[in-house]
């Protein structure tokens, strides 16, 4: 018996993608501004503060990149990661990447290298979270939270008779 195919409404996919894009823009803006502030503070700026234009530019650049990268990374790599942890991890990876790009040697262009390094930090953070929250299957293919096989679970969903003891016990409760 084939396993049931999970179908999702195209409207729901569009709404979730739009939400990821808006959330990515907000998180990217915060990450851009935060990375610039930290870079200025570490660089030895007496006040450690960027001026309004620099902060706005860093936030806008981060928001623009986050608007496009968050939905793609979210759908491709972070489907099983809780939403708050996903955005928190992406912001952390982006800030650390941006700082690495700011302080790497050979940084004559104060925009290109930090932005590319921030994107790399985001992708590295997404890959690490993907590895941390991947679905774990034992070698026999049975999920850890169930003693029944996939076929037996499908039978119980379709209310078909089964010879599995667990199914018989559950049906008599």
C-alpha positions as CSV (number, residue, x, y, z in Angstrom):
1,X,0.0,0.0,0.0
2,X,1.5,3.4,-1.0
3,X,1.9,6.0,1.7
4,X,-0.4,9.0,1.6
5,X,0.9,12.1,-0.1
6,X,0.7,15.2,1.9
7,X,-0.7,18.0,-0.1
8,X,-0.4,21.7,0.8
9,X,-2.5,24.5,-0.5
10,X,-0.7,26.9,-2.8
11,X,-2.2,29.8,-0.9
12,X,-0.8,28.6,2.3
13,X,2.7,28.2,0.8
14,X,2.4,31.8,-0.5
15,X,1.4,33.1,2.9
16,X,4.2,31.3,4.7
17,X,6.7,32.4,2.1
18,X,5.6,36.0,2.5
19,X,5.9,35.7,6.2
20,X,9.4,34.3,5.9
21,X,10.3,37.2,3.6
22,X,9.0,39.8,6.0
23,X,10.6,38.1,9.0
24,X,13.8,37.8,7.1
25,X,13.8,41.5,6.2
26,X,13.3,42.4,9.9
27,X,15.9,40.0,11.1
28,X,18.3,41.0,8.3
29,X,17.9,44.7,9.2
30,X,18.6,44.0,12.9
31,X,21.6,41.8,12.0
32,X,23.1,44.4,9.6
33,X,22.7,47.3,12.2
34,X,24.0,45.1,15.0
35,X,27.0,43.9,13.1
36,X,28.0,47.4,12.2
37,X,27.6,48.7,15.7
38,X,29.7,45.9,17.1
39,X,32.4,46.4,14.4
40,X,32.6,50.1,15.2
41,X,32.9,49.4,18.9
42,X,35.6,46.8,18.4
43,X,37.5,49.0,15.9
44,X,38.3,51.5,18.5
45,X,35.8,54.3,17.6
46,X,35.8,56.5,20.6
47,X,32.0,56.3,21.0
48,X,31.7,52.9,19.3
49,X,28.7,54.2,17.4
50,X,27.9,54.4,13.8
51,X,26.1,57.5,12.6
52,X,22.5,57.4,11.4
53,X,23.2,57.1,7.7
54,X,25.7,54.2,8.2
55,X,23.3,52.4,10.5
56,X,20.4,52.9,8.1
57,X,22.4,51.7,5.2
58,X,23.6,48.6,7.0
59,X,20.0,47.8,8.2
60,X,18.6,48.3,4.7
61,X,21.3,46.1,3.1
62,X,20.6,43.4,5.7
63,X,16.8,43.7,5.2
64,X,17.2,43.5,1.4
65,X,19.3,40.3,1.7
66,X,17.2,38.8,4.4
67,X,14.0,39.4,2.4
68,X,15.3,37.1,-0.3
69,X,17.5,34.6,1.6
70,X,15.2,33.8,4.5
71,X,12.4,32.1,2.5
72,X,14.8,30.1,0.4
73,X,16.9,29.0,3.4
74,X,13.7,28.4,5.4
75,X,12.1,26.2,2.8
76,X,15.2,24.3,1.8
77,X,17.2,23.9,5.0
78,X,15.2,24.9,8.1
79,X,11.8,23.2,7.7
80,X,12.2,21.2,10.9
81,X,13.8,24.0,13.0
82,X,11.5,25.9,15.3
83,X,10.9,29.3,13.9
84,X,12.3,31.4,16.7
85,X,15.5,29.4,16.9
86,X,15.8,29.5,13.1
87,X,15.7,33.3,13.0
88,X,17.8,33.7,16.1
89,X,20.5,31.3,14.7
90,X,20.4,33.1,11.3
91,X,20.9,36.5,12.9
92,X,23.8,35.2,15.0
93,X,25.4,33.6,12.0
94,X,24.9,36.7,9.9
95,X,26.4,39.0,12.6
96,X,29.4,36.7,13.2
97,X,29.9,36.4,9.4
98,X,29.7,40.2,8.9
99,X,32.2,40.8,11.7
100,X,34.6,38.3,10.2
101,X,34.3,40.0,6.9
102,X,34.8,43.4,8.5
103,X,38.0,42.4,10.2
104,X,39.5,40.0,7.6
105,X,42.8,41.2,6.1
106,X,42.6,42.8,2.7
107,X,39.3,44.5,3.4
108,X,39.8,47.6,1.3
109,X,36.1,47.7,0.3
110,X,34.1,48.1,3.6
111,X,30.9,46.9,2.0
112,X,31.5,44.0,-0.3
113,X,33.6,41.7,1.9
114,X,31.4,42.1,5.1
115,X,28.2,41.6,3.1
116,X,29.5,38.4,1.4
117,X,30.9,37.1,4.7
118,X,27.5,37.8,6.4
119,X,25.8,35.8,3.7
120,X,28.3,33.0,4.2
121,X,27.7,33.2,8.0
122,X,23.9,32.9,7.4
123,X,24.4,29.8,5.2
124,X,26.8,28.2,7.7
125,X,24.3,28.8,10.5
126,X,21.5,27.3,8.4
127,X,23.5,24.2,7.6
128,X,24.5,23.7,11.3
129,X,20.8,24.1,12.4
130,X,19.8,21.7,9.6
131,X,22.2,19.1,11.0
132,X,21.1,19.7,14.6
133,X,17.3,19.3,13.8
134,X,17.3,16.6,11.2
135,X,14.9,13.8,11.5
136,X,16.6,10.9,13.2
137,X,15.7,7.4,12.0
138,X,17.1,4.2,13.5
139,X,18.7,1.7,11.1
140,X,15.5,-0.4,11.0
141,X,13.4,2.6,9.6
142,X,11.0,2.7,12.6
143,X,10.7,6.1,14.2
144,X,11.9,6.3,17.8
145,X,8.5,7.5,19.1
146,X,6.6,4.6,17.7
147,X,6.8,0.8,17.8
148,X,4.8,0.5,14.6
149,X,6.1,0.6,11.1
150,X,5.0,3.3,8.5
151,X,2.7,0.8,6.9
152,X,1.0,0.0,10.2
153,X,0.5,3.7,11.0
154,X,-1.0,4.2,7.5
155,X,-3.4,1.4,8.1
156,X,-4.5,2.9,11.4
157,X,-5.0,6.3,9.8
158,X,-7.2,4.7,7.1
159,X,-9.0,2.6,9.8
160,X,-8.0,-0.7,8.1
161,X,-7.8,-3.8,10.2
162,X,-4.3,-4.7,11.3
163,X,-2.7,-7.6,13.0
164,X,-0.3,-5.5,15.0
165,X,-0.9,-5.9,18.7
166,X,-0.6,-2.2,19.5
167,X,-3.3,-1.4,16.9
168,X,-5.6,-4.0,18.4
169,X,-5.1,-2.6,21.9
170,X,-5.6,1.0,20.8
171,X,-8.8,0.1,19.0
172,X,-10.3,-1.4,22.1
173,X,-9.7,1.6,24.4
